[in-house]
Amino acid sequence: MGANSSKERSLLPDVPVTFSEELISKLEDVPESDFTRLQVESLKIEKSVGAELAKIQDDARNILEREWARTTESNDNKANNNSKSSSSSSSSSLPSSSSLSSSLTSPELLADIAKLKAQLVARQEQVANREQEGKKFGYEGPRQALLECLQKNDRRPLVCVTEFNAFREKLENAIA
């Protein structure tokens, strides 16, 4: 019913349609196609996104420089208060390599390095003492077997139950 009436209509002309040679040649000579139009549009989008990105980067750089200047000022003020000197130099730019190298040799940093070295030496002594105790009480072998099993069976620790029980027994015997 409704479908039949739409099928009866046809958009085919009764007379054959002919285009002039001039129109066909003009259409063929047009350098713009769908592909080139898409390329032009994508270039426009890229340029606008690039401009927006540059604007965001400039804003971020300005914020970074402002915050750097603020922290430099506060550090200079702290240094002035500590050393009671009146000379202060604050810059509103990013730190230069000379200021970075001078901050890397600050006394606080050297103190932190010395503290970390002391902690490292203490940790190495603890490991050496643990190994000596393991050899003394005989639980180093089961411990090593348990570690190897756990490394070999990553994500499946229940496979190493027998090694764990052997290690636990050795520890209980060493403690008792």
N, C-alpha and C positions, 0 to 999 in steps of 0.2 A: 504494500500500500504506500507507505511513506518512502520506502526504499525504492520502489519502482518509479516514483515520480522524479527522484533525483537522478536515476539512471537515464531517463528519457531525455533530460537536458544534456546538451553537449556544447562544449565551448569551441568546437572546431568550426572554423569559418567555412562558408559554402564556396567562397572564392579563394584561390590559392594566394597566400601572402608572399609578396616579393619585396626584398629590400634593395635599395639602390646600391650600386657598386661603391659610390662615394661614401655612404653611411658605413658599409662593411669595412672599407679601407680605414676610415677614421677610427672605428672601434678596434681594429687590429693594431693601429699605430699608437693607441693610447698606452703609455708606459705603465700606468697604474693598474694593478690587478688587486684581487683580494689579498694575496700574499703580501704585496708591497704595502697595502693599507694596514695590514696587521703589524708589519714591521715598524711602520711609522708610529702607530699607536703604542707599541711596546717601547719604542725609543722615548716617546713623550712620557710614558709612565716611569721609565728608568730615570729620566732626567729629574722628574718631580720627586721621586723617592730619594735620589742622590742629593738633591738640594735640601730636602727635609733632614736627611741623615747628617749632612754637613752642618746644618743649623743645630741639631741635637748635640753633635760632637763639640761645636763651639761653645754651646751652653755648658756642657760638662767640663770642658777645659777651663772656662771662666770660673765655675764653681770650685774646681780643684785648685786653681791658682788662688782664689779668695781664701779657701780653707787652709791652704799651705801658708799663706801670708799670716793668717790668724794664729796658726800653731807656731809659726816661727816667732811671731811677736810674743806669744805667751812663753815660749822657751827662752827667748832673750830676756824677758822680764824676770823669769825665775833665775836665770844665770846672773842677772844684775843684782837681784836681791841676795843671792848666795855669795857673790864675790864683792859686793858693795862697790862696783865700778859703774861709772856713768856712761861709758861708751856702749852703744847698742846699734847694731846694724841689722835691719830687717829688710828683706827683699820680697817683692811680690811676684817673683818668678819661681819656677821649679828649681830644686837644688842643683847646683853645679857639681861636677865631679870632685872638685877640691873640698867642698863642704861635706860631701858624702864621705870622702876618705878621712877627713878630720873627725867626723862623727863615728867612724868605725874604730878609731883608736881612743875613744873616750875612756876615762877611768872606770865608769860604770860597766862598760862593755868588757873591758879587760878583767874586771872583778867577776863578772858573770862567766867568762871563759874559764877563769881559774876555778870557780865553784863547780862548773860542769866537769872539768878535768878531774877534780877531787872525787866527784860522784862516780865518774867512770872507773877510776882506780878502785874505789870501794866496791863497786859492782863486780869488777874482775876478781877481786879478792874473795867475794862471796861465792862466785861461781867456782873458783879453785877450791875453796873450803868444802863446798857441797860435793865436788867430785872426789875429794879425799875422804869425806865421810862415807860416800857411797862405796868406795873401795874398801874402806875399813869395815863397814857393817855388811857388805855384800849385796846391797840392793842396786848397784850401778848396772849390773847385767840385765836384770828384769826391767829396770827403768829404760835402758836403751832399747830393749826388745819392744816395750810398749810404745815408745816414741816412733820406732820404725814402722810398727804395725799401724799406728794412727796416721802416719804420713802416707803409707801405701794405700790404706783404705779411707781416703778422704771422703767425707760425707756419710761414712758408714762405721761409726765408732763401736757399734755393738758387735762387730766382727772380732774385736780385740778384747773380748771379755776374759779369755784365759790368761792373756798377758797382764791384764789389769789385776786379776785375782792373784797371780804370782807376785806381782810388784807389791800389792797390798800386804800379802803374807810376809814378805821380806821386811817391809817397813814395820809391821806389828812386832816381828821378832826383834828388830833393831831397837825399837822403843822399849820393849819389855825387858 
